[in-house]
């Protein structure tokens, strides 16, 4: 700190002390009530900030999760609160929630989901390239022993593991083309074979 900064700091301390002294002297009679009201407003302000900051977490915890409906070989899933469609898929015996991404060509697993199904991302050969909204990322091809979506089971399915940051595994068009009918209607995704 230089001399000017120290001078400004001393000035602010003296100014705050003068304002505090004035406030106490003017509110001596009702100081207790004034402090209670000030603290109430501080708690209200902190509460509003906490709710705004944690709104997404509160919404996902309190709000009902979209439920998948299965009728024969037709699967219906409602649009989630964030406007996307999510499908609960069992991959190699492990449940993984996929984001339905019509902009993705293949099935893309995050490194975390790859580890959950027994694939070591550090041992993969990342020779593939994928263009994403965050730029180009490297990908590695893998084979999934089984992929179960409701009553539908596919075996020996090709997929890719993303080397970059991916918060949600993606179910791309390569998998969606396995269905004879894909519809987005009235806030629902309908897949039929």
Legacy VTK file of the C-alpha trace (Angstrom):
# vtk DataFile Version 3.0
C-alpha trace
ASCII
DATASET POLYDATA
POINTS 193 float
0.000 0.000 0.000
1.284 3.431 -0.860
0.755 6.616 1.127
-2.399 7.620 -0.785
-4.072 4.245 -0.118
-3.255 4.443 3.598
-4.636 8.006 3.707
-7.880 6.898 1.993
-8.206 3.953 4.377
-7.771 6.222 7.432
-10.322 8.670 5.972
-12.880 5.859 5.449
-12.334 4.493 8.966
-12.812 7.947 10.491
-15.894 8.593 8.312
-17.459 5.204 9.262
-16.730 5.859 12.943
-18.377 9.313 12.717
-21.479 7.901 10.988
-21.703 5.065 13.540
-21.318 7.516 16.453
-24.036 9.771 14.982
-26.363 6.776 14.453
-25.915 5.536 18.046
-26.367 9.008 19.557
-29.544 9.697 17.530
-31.108 6.310 18.247
-30.103 5.816 21.874
-33.695 5.428 23.008
-34.709 2.937 20.304
-31.330 1.369 19.530
-32.438 -2.164 20.446
-35.510 -1.995 18.174
-33.491 -0.416 15.344
-30.851 -3.157 15.533
-33.557 -5.838 15.480
-35.105 -4.317 12.360
-31.713 -3.943 10.691
-30.879 -7.595 11.429
-34.278 -8.701 10.107
-33.576 -6.894 6.829
-30.075 -8.412 6.653
-31.524 -11.927 7.095
-34.189 -11.254 4.447
-31.523 -10.001 2.033
-29.245 -13.010 2.682
-32.225 -15.371 2.288
-33.191 -13.878 -1.071
-29.584 -14.115 -2.291
-29.421 -17.771 -1.159
-32.688 -18.676 -2.917
-31.609 -16.980 -6.153
-28.183 -18.646 -6.037
-29.547 -22.105 -5.280
-32.712 -21.917 -7.406
-31.629 -24.569 -9.928
-30.725 -27.020 -7.146
-34.002 -26.328 -5.330
-35.998 -26.748 -8.531
-34.435 -30.090 -9.428
-34.809 -31.417 -5.871
-38.384 -30.273 -5.253
-39.805 -30.542 -8.773
-41.005 -33.880 -10.060
-38.557 -35.684 -12.318
-39.855 -36.445 -15.795
-41.094 -40.025 -15.940
-40.580 -42.298 -18.911
-43.692 -44.152 -20.083
-43.374 -47.448 -21.950
-46.173 -48.978 -24.032
-45.056 -52.055 -25.960
-42.042 -50.868 -27.923
-43.057 -47.205 -27.727
-41.234 -44.989 -25.267
-42.521 -41.589 -24.257
-40.623 -39.072 -22.125
-41.763 -35.542 -21.202
-39.567 -32.503 -21.734
-37.581 -31.629 -18.614
-37.823 -28.246 -16.883
-34.723 -27.048 -18.766
-36.309 -27.764 -22.165
-34.256 -30.905 -22.924
-35.207 -34.554 -23.096
-33.410 -37.078 -20.876
-33.539 -40.846 -21.240
-32.580 -43.298 -18.486
-30.531 -45.985 -20.225
-28.871 -49.026 -18.675
-25.423 -49.377 -20.252
-23.472 -52.568 -19.494
-25.700 -52.998 -16.425
-25.179 -49.448 -15.080
-27.918 -46.771 -15.215
-26.872 -43.613 -17.061
-29.083 -40.643 -17.861
-28.484 -39.447 -21.420
-29.352 -36.088 -22.918
-31.142 -36.619 -26.238
-29.057 -34.551 -28.669
-30.239 -34.459 -32.269
-27.178 -32.332 -33.055
-24.812 -35.149 -32.042
-23.986 -37.824 -34.590
-23.052 -40.625 -32.194
-23.519 -41.795 -28.646
-20.988 -39.829 -26.601
-20.051 -40.800 -23.060
-18.526 -38.472 -20.518
-15.318 -39.730 -18.904
-17.198 -40.165 -15.602
-19.929 -42.296 -17.191
-17.322 -44.340 -19.085
-15.642 -45.151 -15.766
-19.010 -46.156 -14.252
-19.503 -48.816 -16.933
-15.972 -50.191 -16.574
-14.061 -48.288 -19.263
-10.801 -46.658 -18.195
-10.650 -43.318 -20.077
-6.897 -43.053 -19.476
-6.283 -46.252 -21.493
-8.220 -45.134 -24.593
-6.779 -43.969 -27.895
-8.300 -40.518 -28.575
-7.855 -40.286 -32.333
-11.350 -39.037 -33.198
-12.350 -35.379 -33.379
-15.712 -33.807 -32.612
-16.808 -30.223 -33.182
-18.708 -28.892 -30.173
-20.024 -25.521 -29.073
-16.845 -25.194 -26.981
-14.549 -26.038 -29.882
-12.957 -29.233 -31.076
-12.475 -32.150 -28.649
-10.761 -35.485 -29.002
-12.826 -38.681 -28.786
-12.095 -42.387 -28.479
-14.234 -45.169 -29.969
-15.620 -47.872 -27.671
-18.074 -50.765 -27.923
-20.923 -51.072 -25.440
-21.915 -54.647 -24.632
-25.539 -53.749 -23.994
-27.766 -50.700 -24.102
-31.239 -51.060 -22.523
-33.953 -48.438 -22.918
-37.137 -49.725 -21.320
-37.994 -53.034 -23.022
-35.584 -52.407 -25.915
-32.109 -53.925 -25.709
-29.341 -53.364 -28.226
-26.011 -55.188 -28.086
-22.543 -54.405 -29.392
-23.318 -50.693 -29.836
-20.600 -48.288 -30.961
-20.036 -45.140 -28.938
-17.382 -42.521 -28.272
-15.796 -41.288 -25.062
-15.227 -37.541 -24.894
-11.819 -36.488 -23.599
-12.978 -32.933 -22.843
-15.399 -31.582 -20.254
-18.830 -33.113 -20.764
-21.381 -32.769 -17.965
-23.919 -35.158 -19.515
-23.549 -38.135 -21.836
-25.259 -37.624 -25.197
-27.623 -39.884 -27.121
-27.073 -38.848 -30.732
-28.663 -39.599 -34.065
-26.691 -42.829 -34.555
-28.825 -44.396 -31.820
-32.037 -42.501 -32.589
-31.982 -43.834 -36.181
-32.607 -47.307 -34.723
-36.216 -46.202 -34.128
-38.753 -46.242 -36.955
-40.613 -43.248 -35.526
-39.277 -40.235 -33.610
-41.708 -37.465 -32.651
-41.455 -34.289 -30.642
-45.033 -33.323 -29.818
-46.782 -31.399 -27.019
-43.664 -31.330 -24.852
-43.047 -35.059 -25.234
-40.500 -37.179 -27.066
-41.992 -40.370 -28.523
-39.730 -43.170 -29.797
-41.179 -46.283 -31.463
-39.631 -49.348 -33.084
LINES 1 194
193 0 1 2 3 4 5 6 7 8 9 10 11 12 13 14 15 16 17 18 19 20 21 22 23 24 25 26 27 28 29 30 31 32 33 34 35 36 37 38 39 40 41 42 43 44 45 46 47 48 49 50 51 52 53 54 55 56 57 58 59 60 61 62 63 64 65 66 67 68 69 70 71 72 73 74 75 76 77 78 79 80 81 82 83 84 85 86 87 88 89 90 91 92 93 94 95 96 97 98 99 100 101 102 103 104 105 106 107 108 109 110 111 112 113 114 115 116 117 118 119 120 121 122 123 124 125 126 127 128 129 130 131 132 133 134 135 136 137 138 139 140 141 142 143 144 145 146 147 148 149 150 151 152 153 154 155 156 157 158 159 160 161 162 163 164 165 166 167 168 169 170 171 172 173 174 175 176 177 178 179 180 181 182 183 184 185 186 187 188 189 190 191 192
